[in-house]
């Protein structure tokens, strides 16, 4: 139902509609469609720099320490990567 309606809405957008839309509306629509296409294709929708990754690692370590302090134990098996694997985009 939702997919059908989404398809019908997209198909109902005419060339005249595109011509009449202001620059902001066109940019927002294009941004949303590109991000959703990437999401559905399994492509990254966000690029995280190395500094942000290190920040995430520090937060995860703090979370584990706090969880242990509260008596929550994690059952982790295998190797846990230190950094998140991601595609490098130039």
C-alpha positions in Angstrom: 0.0 0.0 0.0 2.7 2.5 1.0 5.0 1.6 -1.8 2.2 1.8 -4.3 1.1 5.3 -3.0 4.7 6.5 -3.1 5.1 5.3 -6.6 1.9 7.0 -7.7 2.9 10.3 -6.0 6.3 10.2 -7.8 4.6 9.4 -11.1 2.1 12.3 -10.6 4.9 14.9 -10.6 4.8 16.5 -14.0 7.4 18.6 -15.8 5.2 21.6 -15.0 5.3 20.8 -11.3 9.1 20.7 -11.4 9.3 24.0 -13.3 7.0 25.6 -10.8 8.8 24.4 -7.7 11.2 26.8 -6.0 14.9 26.0 -5.7 14.6 25.1 -2.0 11.8 22.6 -2.7 13.8 21.0 -5.5 16.9 20.7 -3.4 15.0 19.1 -0.5 13.2 16.7 -2.8 16.4 15.7 -4.5 18.3 15.3 -1.2 15.6 13.0 0.2 15.3 10.9 -2.9 19.1 10.4 -3.2 19.4 9.5 0.5 16.5 7.0 0.3 18.0 5.5 -2.9 21.3 5.0 -1.1 19.6 3.5 1.9 17.6 1.0 -0.2 20.7 0.2 -2.2 22.7 -0.5 1.0 25.0 2.4 0.3 26.3 4.8 3.1 24.0 7.7 3.8 26.5 9.4 6.1 30.2 9.9 6.2 31.9 9.8 9.6 35.3 11.2 10.0 38.1 9.5 12.0 37.7 11.9 14.9 34.0 11.0 15.2 34.9 7.3 15.1 37.4 7.7 17.9 34.7 9.6 19.9 32.3 6.7 19.4 35.0 4.3 20.6 35.5 6.3 23.8 31.7 6.4 24.4 31.4 2.7 23.9 34.2 2.1 26.4 32.5 4.4 28.9 29.2 2.5 28.3 30.9 -0.8 29.0 32.5 0.5 32.2 29.1 2.0 33.4 27.3 -1.2 32.5 29.7 -3.2 34.6 29.4 -0.8 37.5 25.7 -1.4 37.4 26.2 -5.1 37.3 25.3 -5.6 33.6 27.6 -8.0 31.9 28.2 -8.3 28.2 28.6 -11.7 26.7 30.9 -10.9 23.8 32.4 -13.7 21.7 35.0 -13.3 19.0 37.0 -10.3 18.1 35.4 -6.9 18.5 36.7 -4.4 16.0 38.1 -1.2 17.5 36.8 1.0 14.7 33.8 0.9 12.5 34.5 -0.4 9.0 33.4 2.1 6.4 34.0 2.9 2.8 36.4 5.8 2.3 34.9 8.3 -0.1 37.3 10.9 -1.6 
